Each structure stands twice: as C-alpha cells, then as structure tokens.
Amino acid sequence: MTTKSETGYLEAVLDFDGRYFRLAEDCVGAEVQFEFNGQQYIICLPNFDFEKLDVFGHPQPTARDTKIELNWLEGKRVEGDNYGSEYSRKPKTKTVLKFSCNRLIIRSKLPITAAQARKAKKELPSWKQLLGVG
C-alpha cells in the first residue's frame, strides 16, 4: 500500500544582507517566476497600504492581494530589515513609483513535499549569487 506524501507551498524569506534593490512602479505587487535546481518558484513583491502610514508618512508594505499566505510582515520589524520601503509616490493617486527592499519572499509555484521544502531552503540562499549579491 502506498501513501500519498503531504504537500504544500513553500514560502521562505531570502535576505540580501543589507543590500537593497530599488524597483519601479510596475513591480509593486508583481510576481516573478524563476526556476532554480529544477524547481519552479515565484518571487512575491509587496503591495503598499496607504491606510497604515509609518511615522514618516510612508505607506507600509503588505502581502494583501499577493499569493503570500504566511504572515511575514507582522511582529517586530528590525531597523534596516524590510520587505518594502516606498521611495517615491504620487500622493493624490496613492501610487508608489519606486520602492526598495532587502528581502524577498519566495514561494514555490506548485505544492511540494516536506523533503523538497527542506532541500529548497538549503539551496535557495545560493541563488542570490546568480544575482551578484550573495
């Protein structure tokens, strides 16, 4: 008798160790698919919440309207550790024109097994080297 392995979506934070990406308006809430070591992944970029402004009046990054299911943005935020920080915007239309981030949330494109998830968590940090920031 064979048993079906439990599967689910992997979500992992990939930290770029203080290095920032500056991204344009068309990247807000975007999903970027890539393949690494035979596995399909999606980079989930943040949306911004204009209802929750920080102490400097900037909209806060949010996973709302993205594929992200885990609550990565709750809890204490460490200075310099952000998923998204608005750099410039159009206040009247509540449009972020540019933002920066030093962490990415990576999600498997399809459900994977626990063994595949453990392997991916070990391998994904080396993917940063392909971007020249590892």
C-alpha positions as CSV (number, residue, x, y, z in Angstrom):
1,M,0.0,0.0,0.0
2,T,1.4,3.4,-1.0
3,T,0.6,6.6,0.9
4,K,0.5,9.9,-0.7
5,S,3.0,12.4,0.7
6,E,1.7,15.5,2.2
7,T,2.4,18.6,0.1
8,G,2.0,22.3,0.5
9,Y,3.5,25.6,-0.8
10,L,6.9,26.6,0.4
11,E,7.3,30.2,1.5
12,A,10.7,31.5,2.5
13,V,12.3,34.8,3.1
14,L,15.5,35.4,1.3
15,D,17.6,38.1,3.0
16,F,20.1,40.1,1.0
17,D,22.2,41.1,4.0
18,G,21.8,44.9,3.9
19,R,21.9,45.2,0.1
20,Y,18.8,46.8,-1.4
21,F,17.1,46.5,-4.7
22,R,15.4,49.7,-6.0
23,L,12.4,48.7,-8.0
24,A,9.9,50.6,-10.2
25,E,6.1,51.1,-10.1
26,D,5.4,48.1,-12.3
27,C,7.0,45.8,-9.7
28,V,4.5,46.7,-6.9
29,G,2.6,43.5,-6.1
30,A,4.3,41.7,-9.0
31,E,5.1,38.0,-9.2
32,V,8.3,37.0,-11.0
33,Q,8.7,33.3,-11.8
34,F,12.0,31.6,-12.0
35,E,13.5,28.1,-12.0
36,F,16.4,27.0,-9.8
37,N,17.8,23.5,-9.5
38,G,14.8,22.0,-11.3
39,Q,12.2,23.6,-9.0
40,Q,9.8,26.4,-10.0
41,Y,9.5,29.4,-7.7
42,I,7.7,32.8,-7.6
43,I,9.2,36.0,-6.2
44,C,6.3,37.8,-4.5
45,L,6.9,41.6,-4.3
46,P,5.0,43.7,-1.9
47,N,1.9,45.9,-2.3
48,F,1.7,49.1,-0.2
49,D,-1.0,50.0,2.3
50,F,-1.8,53.7,2.3
51,E,-4.2,53.2,5.2
52,K,-1.3,52.4,7.5
53,L,1.4,55.0,7.2
54,D,4.6,54.8,9.2
55,V,5.9,57.6,11.4
56,F,7.4,59.4,8.4
57,G,4.1,59.2,6.4
58,H,5.2,56.3,4.1
59,P,2.8,53.6,3.2
60,Q,3.6,50.2,4.7
61,P,4.4,47.1,2.7
62,T,1.6,44.5,2.7
63,A,1.1,41.0,1.3
64,R,-2.6,41.8,0.6
65,D,-3.6,40.9,-2.9
66,T,-0.5,38.7,-3.4
67,K,0.0,34.9,-3.3
68,I,1.7,35.1,0.1
69,E,-0.2,33.1,2.7
70,L,2.0,33.3,5.8
71,N,2.1,36.4,7.9
72,W,5.7,37.5,7.2
73,L,5.1,41.2,7.9
74,E,3.6,41.0,11.4
75,G,5.6,41.3,14.6
76,K,8.6,43.4,15.4
77,R,10.4,44.9,12.5
78,V,14.2,45.3,12.7
79,E,15.7,48.5,11.5
80,G,17.1,48.1,8.0
81,D,15.2,44.8,7.6
82,N,12.4,45.4,5.2
83,Y,10.3,43.7,2.7
84,G,9.5,47.0,1.0
85,S,10.0,50.7,1.6
86,E,8.4,53.4,-0.5
87,Y,11.0,55.6,-2.1
88,S,8.7,57.9,-4.2
89,R,5.0,58.1,-4.9
90,K,2.1,60.1,-6.3
91,P,0.2,61.1,-3.1
92,K,-3.1,62.0,-4.9
93,T,-3.4,58.7,-6.7
94,K,-1.8,56.6,-3.9
95,T,0.6,55.1,-6.4
96,V,4.1,54.0,-5.4
97,L,6.5,55.0,-8.2
98,K,9.7,53.5,-6.7
99,F,10.5,51.3,-3.7
100,S,13.3,49.4,-2.3
101,C,13.7,46.1,-0.4
102,N,16.4,44.0,1.0
103,R,14.4,40.8,1.5
104,L,12.3,38.8,-1.0
105,I,9.6,36.3,-0.2
106,I,10.0,33.3,-2.4
107,R,7.1,30.8,-2.9
108,S,7.1,27.5,-4.7
109,K,5.0,27.7,-7.8
110,L,3.3,24.3,-7.1
111,P,2.8,22.3,-3.9
112,I,5.9,20.4,-2.8
113,T,6.7,17.7,-0.3
114,A,8.3,18.4,3.1
115,A,11.6,16.8,1.8
116,Q,11.6,19.1,-1.2
117,A,10.9,22.1,1.0
118,R,13.9,21.3,3.3
119,K,16.1,20.9,0.2
120,A,14.9,24.2,-1.2
121,K,15.5,26.1,2.0
122,K,19.1,24.8,1.9
123,E,19.6,25.6,-1.8
124,L,17.8,29.0,-2.2
125,P,20.4,31.1,-0.4
126,S,23.0,30.2,-3.1
127,W,20.5,31.5,-5.7
128,K,21.4,35.0,-4.5
129,Q,24.9,34.5,-6.0
130,L,23.3,34.4,-9.5
131,L,22.1,38.0,-8.9
132,G,25.6,39.1,-7.8
133,V,24.5,39.8,-4.3
134,G,25.3,36.5,-2.5
